[in-house]
Amino acid sequence: MDDGIQWMVGATTSSGWMLDVYFARGIDAEELALRMGARRGAGAGPMTDAEMAGLELDAYPERGPSSAVVRVGEHAGWAFALTYGPYLNQLEKVSRDGVEAVHYHYNSEHPPTYVMYAQDGRTLCGFGLCEERCRYGQEPDLLLPDLVAAGILHPDGQTYCSPGFDDYADRQRRGLAIFAERFGLSLPRAVLAEEPLPVYAIAGSPAPDFEEISAWAAANGRPLPDERLRLIPARLRKDYERATDPQWWDRQAGPLTGGVGWRVGLGKLHTGAVFLNDPDRDTER
């Protein structure tokens, strides 16, 4: 039986807080990974969702080089990519040259869950689940007839058919079903947690000093970085540089005390949050 994609409502990866999925029609799984930032031939795997937890991906770029990876596959005429790491806006890159693309993003700490559709490098339409009267893209009302037919909105596009709904999960599944039915999307539930899939690094490219830092980690009793994608976690890199670079501490000195004090890093915190007026872009909070 076809699982559709409604099962994704409320589901998360091994991170425990997010599910971020790209679909693309017109390219294969490797090309989808390449458009998201991978290097050709640099795939690893296959790996399961549980194995991804051991990669120590860095979701906070201000701590160091952020890293993100995807598990990719193909189903029912669409390539798909399950992403791990910081939130990345790749929808229009994925959809260039006539390709169709859909982006589903759920962050348990920053609602709403939203779904967006793009084609040929343009975001055409999309909406937040349970916030369907706020629609986005160059053709924001493209799916309005579907929302009306599903009994979610009245034809004015602003009035909910059931304003006092209690079952948010059911409402989200109904909104997500619109994308599944309109674009022929489906994805077996097993690909999230059970099936091993090829993995590509799409941010934080494999470190050229991987062996050097790995040797230092082994000599100093630190956890060794995973060799499959050769990504160095930002925390390990910071510890390595602090221990081996004699100028490291000097670079941390700030101007407040004439070069003796500390510079407090109050940089931007990148999370999976989204702005309501532009839901498919990187968010800085």
N, C-alpha and C positions, 0 to 999 in steps of 0.2 A: 504493500500500500504506500502511495506517495505521502511523504511527511509534510509536503508544503514547506513553508517557512514560519508558520505561526508558533511552532514550538520554541523559537528563539526568544520569545517574550519572557523576560526575567532570567534567561539562561546566562551564564558567565563562563569565561575560560578559567583555567587554573589560577588566574590572578584573583578570582573570587569577587571582582567588582566591575568587570567590563566585558562586553562582547562587541567586537568591531569587525564587520564582515563587508568585503567588497565582492560584487559580482560583475562579470564582464562577458558580453556576448559579441563574438567576432574575433577573438584572440584565444590562444591556448593558455594553460596555467603558467607556463614559464614566462610567456610574454607579459602576463598580468604582473608577475613578480618583478620583471624588468621595469615595467612602467611605474611601479611603486618604489623603485630605487635599487633593486638588486643588480648584481653584476652577472653577466652571462657565464654559465658554467660554474658558478660559486655556490650552488645549492648543496644542502646537506640533507641527511635524513635517510629513510623516513622516520618521523618522530610523532609520538602521541602528544595530546594536550598535557598530560601529566609530566612528560619529560621536559616540556617547555619551562616548568617551574625551576628546573636546575640551571637555566641559562643566566639567571640574575640580570634580567634586562633593566635598564635604567630609564625610568619614566619621568625623571626630573632633570632636564637638560642643564640647569644651572649647577648641578653637582659635578658635571663633567660631560664628556661626549655621550650624548644620548644614544641608545641602541634600540632598534626595533626589528622584529623579524615577522615573517608570514609563513603559515602553513597553507599550501595551495593544492588545488585539485580541480576536477571538472565533473559536472553533473547536469544532465538534462539540457545540454546545449549551452550551458554557462560555465565559464571558469570562475572559481571562487578563491578568496584569500581570507583566512582568519588571521588577524593582526594581534601582535603582542608588543607592549612597550608604550611609549607616549602617543598621544593622539596626533594623527597626521592627516592633513587634508590632501588626498590624492585623487579625488573623484574626476576632476576635469582632465588631469594627466592620463588617467586610465581610459577615458572615453574619447581621446583624440582619434583623428583619422576615421571617423564614421562608426566607431565602436559604441555600443550601448553599455552603460554602467549603472549599478545601483549600490548605494552605500547605506548600510544599517549600522547605527551606533547606539549602544546602550551603556550608560555609566550610572551605576547605582547611586552615586553621590551627587550627580548633576543631571537631573531630568530636564527636559523630556527626552525620552528615546525618540530618535527621528530616523526617517528614511528619505533618501534623495535619489533622483533619477537624472542622468546626464547622457547626452549623445553628441558625438563630434566635438568634444571639447567645451560643451556648454551645459551648465546645470539648468535643466528645463523645469523641474517641479519637485516638490517634496513637502513634508509636513511633520510636525511632532505628533507622536501617538498620544491621543487624548487632548491634543491641542490643534486639531485639524482646521480650525478656522483661521489659524496663522499659517499661511502657505507661502512657499518660496520658489525662487527660480524665475527664468525668463518667461515661462508660461505657467504661472502659479495655479491657474484654474484647470489645468489639463486633466486632473483626476477628480475635479469637482463632481461630474456626473456619476462617477463610481462611488464617491462618498455619499451622494444622495441616494443612489440605488442600494447602498449597504445600510441605509437607515441611520447614518451618523449625523449628517447635516441636512438642513432644508435647502431648497434651491438658491436661497439668497447667499449661501456660503458662509454665513455668520451665526446662524441660529442652530443650536443642537437639537436633534429630535428628542433626545432624552437628557435634558440638562442636569437631572439629579441622579445620574448613574452611580451605582455603588461598586460594581465589579470592574475595576480599572484594568485588570489583566484581560478580561473578556473584551473590553473596548479596544485594548491595544492589539489583540489578536485579530479583531475585525478590521482595524486599520491596516495591519500588515498583510492581511489576506487580499486587500485591494491590489497591492504590488504583485503578489504571487499570481493572482488571476489575470491582471492586465498584461504582465510581461512574461508569464509562463515560468516563474521562478519556483524552484524547489531545491531542497537540500536535506539529505538524510540526517536524522538526529545523531547517528553514530559518528559522523565525521568530526564532531566537536570533541568528544571525549574518548572515543574508542579507536578510530582508524589511524594508523600511522600514515603521515603525509609528508611529501618533500618540503624542506624548510629552506628559506632564503633570508639572509640579512638584508634589510632595506634601509637601515640607518645605522651609523656607527660601524663603518666598513671594517672588515678583518684587520686587526692591528699588525703593522709591520714589525713591531717589537714584541710579538706574542711570546716567542721562545724566551727572550730575555726576562720578561716580567714573570713568566711561568716558572723559570728557574729560581728567580728571587723569591717567589711565593713558596716554592717547595723548600728552599733553604731556611725560610723563616716561619715555617709551620702555618702558612696561610692556605685557605682553600684554593685549589687549582682552578683556573678558568676552564670552561668547557672547550674541548678541542674541535668539536664538530663545526662550529661557525667561527672559531678563533676570535671571539669578541672578548675584550677586556672590560669587566665591570668598572664603572667609574670610581667606586670606592677603593677597589684594589689598585687602580692606576694612581689615585691620589696618595695612598699609603706608600706605594713604590717610589713615586717622585719625591715625597717628603723625606724618605729614608736615603735616597741616593743622590739628590740634587742639592749641593751645598748652598745654592742661592734660593732655595724654595721658601725658606722663612723670610728672607729679605723681601721677596715679592709679595708677601702677605702684609707687610708693614704699610700703614696708611698715612695720610698727610696730617691727621688730627694731632699727632704728638711728634711731629718732626721726623717721621720715619721710624719711630720706635714703637708706636702703638699698632693696633690691629685694624685691618680694614674689614668691616663687617659686611658680608655679602648679602645685600638686600636686593638681590636680582629678582627677575620675574619668575613666578612659579608656573610652570606649564602643566596643566592637568587635562583631563578629558572633558572639561566643561565646554559648553557652547553658548554663544550669544543667540538670543532669540531672533534677532533681526538678520542673522546670517549664520545658519546652523551648520554649514559645512566649511568651516575654516578653523585653523588652529586658534586656540583660545588662551589668552594670557590673563591670569588673575593674580 
